[in-house]
């Protein structure tokens, strides 16, 4: 079971209800600890990230209120952005989202920054690799 820290709970409150439900449901049984780096981000901050090469868009899903995107990291400093752990987290969250969607509890699918094109080929074929990033997309 995962428990969010204070900063993560503050970020959680900026998220779309579907993202909140996915994260809270996954937290009931996931076996790694992770936190939220960022949910909503201002347009100014987004444009700063774009200019610095940290984002490929001038306006994105983080800029919506509530945020349609979230960035996560593994709590262990040694593994905070470790590919293996982020792949595990992504699989867990996507499976949770798929189950919630099938049950009619959420209305959108979850997409991961390690498979932006949704072709089921992870990481290697991605132009943009943003493994901490998750976003909602229409069914």
N, C-alpha and C positions, 0 to 999 in steps of 0.2 A: 504494500500500500504506500502511496506517495502522499506527502503533505506539503502544500505550498508554503513558502516563506511569506513574510509580510509584503515585500516588494512584488512578488508574484501575484498575491491576492489583489493588490492595487491594479496591476496590469490586467488581471482576469476580469475586473469590473469594466474594462474598456472594450471587451470582446462581444461579438455577435452571440446571441443566445445559443445558437447551434454549436459554436466553438466551446462555449462554457460547458454545455452538456457533454460534449465529447471528452473534454479534459477531465471533468469531474467523474464521469463514468469510468474512464480508463484508470483514474487514480485509485479506484476501489480495489484493483487486483494487480496492477503493474508491479514488476519486481525490480525496477530501477527508480532512483529518485531524480527528478528533473524539475526545473523551474522555468518561469516565463521571463524572457529577456525583454520582450516588447510586444505590445498589442497595438493600440492606437499610437500613431506618430503624426506630428504636425506636418503640414505641407512644406514648411520651411526646412524641417529636419530631413524630410524625404529628398528635397532638392539638394541639400547638403550631401547626403549619401550618394546621390546621383553624380554630383560634381566630383566626389572623391572616388568614384568607381565602385562603390559598395552596393549600388543598385543599378538596375538596367532601365528603370522607369522614373519619369519625373513625378508621376502621381500613381499610387498603387492601392492595393487593398488595405494596407495599414492606415491609409489616410481617410478611410470611411469611418463614420460614427454610427453605430458601433463598428469596430474594426472587423474586417473580413479575413484578417491574417494575424498570425501569431508566430513569434520566434521563440524557440525553446533551447535549453542547454542542459546537459547532464550535471548534477550537483557536484560530483567528484571533480576537483580541479584537474586531476590526471586525465580524466576522460571527458571533460566538458564538451568538446567538439569532436570526439572520436567517431570515425565513420561507422565502426561496428555498432557502437551504442546508439548512434542516431538512426541507423538502419533498423535496429530492434525497436526503438521508440516509434519510428514511422510505421512499421508494420503493425504494431499494437494499436496505434491511434487510428490508422486507416481501417483496420478490422473492426474496431469499436464504432467508428463512424458508419461503416457499411451496415453493421447490425442495427444501429439506431435509425438509419435511413429506412431500412427494410421494415422496421417496426413502426414507422411513421412518426417517430419522436423528433426527427430533424428533417429539414427540407432540402439541404444541399449536401453534395459530396465533399470529401476532404482530399485536397491535392497536396503533395509533398514536393519540396524543392530539390529532391533527388530524382524526381520523375515528373518534371513539369509537363512533358508531352504525353503523359499517361499511356505510354506504349509498353509498360511493364519491363523495360530495360532500364535498370537502375544505374544512375550516376554516370556511367561511361559515355553515354551518347548525349549527354546534356551540354548545351552551350553554356548555360548558366547553372552552376552548382551552388545551391543555397540550402544545405542540409538541415540547418536549424529552422527553416521556414515551412509553415503549413498555412494553407488558405482554403477558403470555401469556394466551390464552383457549382454552377447549376448542374442538375442531374444530367 
